[in-house]
Amino acid sequence: METKILSLLLLSVLSINLFAQSAPSGGGGGGGSVPVPNDGFPPTLPIGSPELLISNAKQMVTKVVVITASRGFVSNGKSYFEKPYLPGVVGQPDLAEMAALVQVPTFTFQTRNPADPVQVYVRFQDSGGRHLFEGFASFTLVKGADGSFAPPTPDISVQVWPSGELPLNVPGADDIQVVMLNERGETVETRNLERDRRTGAFMFPSWLAGNKYVQVIATDWREDGTQVTAIYSGDGVRQAVQSGSFETSVATFGNVVIVPTDKTKVYIGSGDPQSDRAFQNGASPLVQVKLTKEALFYFYAEHPSGEIAKGFWIRFPNGFSYFPIKPESPTELHLATGVYDIIIDWPTFGRRDGSFGERNEKGGGTVVSEKG
């Protein structure tokens, strides 16, 4: 196959079109700024809109790279170009200046097949080599009257887009998390931002810029062991860290009935909230009794379905004893000072294989030793 030798001037004119990727939920939100503590974190972050994020990324461009490629290329004379970028005015990067950098000398190469498309890639990079803005154009060479091949138009226009993640420098931050909220303001997802080890910048998703359902949490773990945290709303404004306190006043155990201290007549059945919760869970409640003095104790248990308990085990210091229950007649026994656990024995409800041992159906209790 004949190899065509082409000399092609590409990108003598490059149009740079920066398109901000819109945030799905719109901008705004946050509730205003707060007095900024003197902790090293900035009062705002450039995340309030895609445009702000792009403007921030523009400050970090240090180099432009242009590459040409094609499946038909068999050798490249010159298909790669890079050039550092320094603003004409220090501290004031200019997109027009960056665009001018891609006006490069002639690209040369050999192709085995002029019908294969030619791609042109343009990348604007930071000091670590990360692509901040990039785009490409593709075209097929056309044959001229003299038999040579050339682009279909004199000027190749490449549309350049911001990358899906753009760098965010937050002085003092060791870690940054993005928190996504639902419409009620509740947290639905938290993710840690990737940190570029080459530049130290955190990579912020472009589509989240300006999203009112976003919070950004910056954390600084200091050498003295303390932790400093800064909270930013979706508009990039620092927010106050809310504080408060509360005490846990009530703790309840599921499937357990705790009998008031020194209560000596206990009936387990419907109407008692603790018992009802256990029965609704399909469980037989463990009953705890506490006595601060010796007393005669009376116990009876009936399931809401009408099933009467056959008896119960009660835990003494040396093990469990069993006592039967007669229909409509509470079981009476003498108890000393102490805390006792009662396990109810039902005819059918909650039956499981196995038991504590033989039952003395005539009363008096059968001691069953515990085994470790």
C-alpha positions, 0 to 999 in steps of 0.5 A, a space after each residue: 500500500 502506498 504511504 502518503 507523506 503529509 504535512 499538515 498545519 493544524 490548529 492555526 486557529 483554535 476556538 476555546 469554548 468553556 461550558 460549565 456543567 450545570 448542577 442538577 439541583 440549582 445553586 444557593 442555599 446555606 443560610 448566610 455566613 458566620 463569624 470565621 474562627 481564626 483556625 486557618 480555614 478560609 471563610 469561603 470555597 469556590 464551589 458556589 457555581 460551576 463558573 466559580 469552580 472553572 475560574 478557580 481551576 483556571 488559576 492552576 493551568 501551567 501547561 498546554 498539550 496538543 496531540 494528534 493521532 490516527 489509526 492510519 498513522 505509521 510514523 509520526 514526524 511531529 504529532 505532540 506539542 506542549 508549552 508552559 503557560 505563564 500569565 502575561 500579568 502575574 496572578 491574572 491567568 487569561 483564557 485567550 492567552 492559553 488559546 493562543 498557545 495552541 497555535 503550533 508549528 506544522 504537524 507532520 506524519 505518514 499515514 497508510 490510510 488517509 480514510 482513517 479519521 484524524 483526532 486532535 486532542 487539546 489539554 490544559 494541565 496543572 503543575 501535577 499533569 492533571 487535565 483541568 480542561 480538555 477537548 478533541 476534534 475529529 476529521 477525515 482528510 480530503 484529497 485535493 485536485 493535486 492529489 494531496 490530502 488536507 483537512 476539510 476546513 482551513 481551521 480546526 476548532 476544538 471545543 474544550 470542556 472542564 474536567 468532571 472533577 476540578 481541583 480545590 485547594 483548602 489551606 490546612 485541610 487533611 481531609 475533605 468530605 462531601 455530604 449529599 442531603 435529601 429534600 428534608 435536609 437529611 444526610 443520604 451519602 457521604 464521600 471522601 474527596 480524592 486528593 492529588 498527591 502531586 499538588 495536594 489539591 482535592 478533586 471536587 465533582 463539577 456537577 456538585 458546584 452550587 448544589 444546595 443539597 450539599 455540605 463540604 466538611 474540611 478537617 485538620 488533624 493537628 499534631 497536638 492531637 486536636 481536630 478542627 472542622 469547618 463546614 461549608 454549604 453548597 454555595 461555598 460559605 462557611 457555616 457554624 457548627 451546631 452544638 447541643 446536649 441531651 441526656 438519655 433518661 429512659 432505656 427499655 429492654 425489649 421482651 423484658 418486663 421489669 416489675 416495680 421494686 417490692 411489688 409482690 402481686 404480678 400478673 402477666 397478660 394483656 394491658 401491660 405495655 411491657 408484656 404487650 410489646 413482647 407478645 406482639 414480637 411473638 416472644 414470651 417476656 423475661 420477668 424481673 422482680 426485685 424485693 428489698 425485704 422478705 415477702 409473700 409473692 404471687 405470680 400469674 400469667 395468661 396470654 392475650 389469646 387466653 392461654 394460661 401458663 403452665 408454670 414458671 421457672 424462677 432463678 435463685 442464687 443456686 439455680 432455677 426452680 419450677 413452680 406450676 400455675 393453676 387456672 385463675 389462681 396465682 402461685 404463692 411463694 415466699 421470697 427473700 430479699 433479692 433480684 429474681 428472673 422469672 421464665 414463663 412456661 406456656 403450653 404452646 406459645 413460644 414452645 422450643 425444644 428442650 427444658 430446664 429439667 423435670 417439673 414438679 407439677 404439685 408445687 414446691 419447686 424443683 431445683 435445676 443447677 446451672 451449668 457453665 
